[in-house]
Amino acid sequence: MSNTVIHPVRDDELVGVARLRWQWLEEDQGAPSTTEEEFIRSFVGWARDNRSSHRCLVLVDDGVVVGMAWLAIYQRVPSPSNLHRFSGDLQSMYVVPDRRGGGLGSQLIDAVVRLADELGLKPLTVNSSGRAISAYARGGFVTSPGLLKAEFAR
């Protein structure tokens, strides 16, 4: 029987989270252009340096990190009715392939939504791949006719 939990990432789990991010890139795009060791070192440093603006929740099964989701927190322009406005963006949600389809991703989405609500973030957005749209919809996300984005050629 597994012991699956979701909690804020601990420092000793950051290497596992970096490995998930590496695995995700390999899965989607093939071999990365840097070494895994170099990426892990850089990623762990970034995660530590940005923990106030990027909160990571991890899905851990019997001590192994098998999923992650990041909540990016953005300060918004103050309004006369709310001088301290913040919004959130759910980013880099990933569950290892052999653990998909059993509801763990939905649990991770729900945990991020609860955290954003606790922090008073409005709105909470997500930019999803096509295959995950239904999971986010089940988690309460809806399309918004007022949310636009610009794509830039690189």
Secondary structure, 3 states (H helix, E strand, C coil): CCCEEEEECCHHHHHHHHHHHHHHHHHHHCCCCCCHHHHHHHHHHHHHHCCCCEEEEEEEECCEEEEEEEEEEEECCCECCECCCEEEEEEEEEECHHHCCCCHHHHHHHHHHHHHHHCCCCCEEECCCHHHHHHHHHCCCCCCCCCCCCCCCC
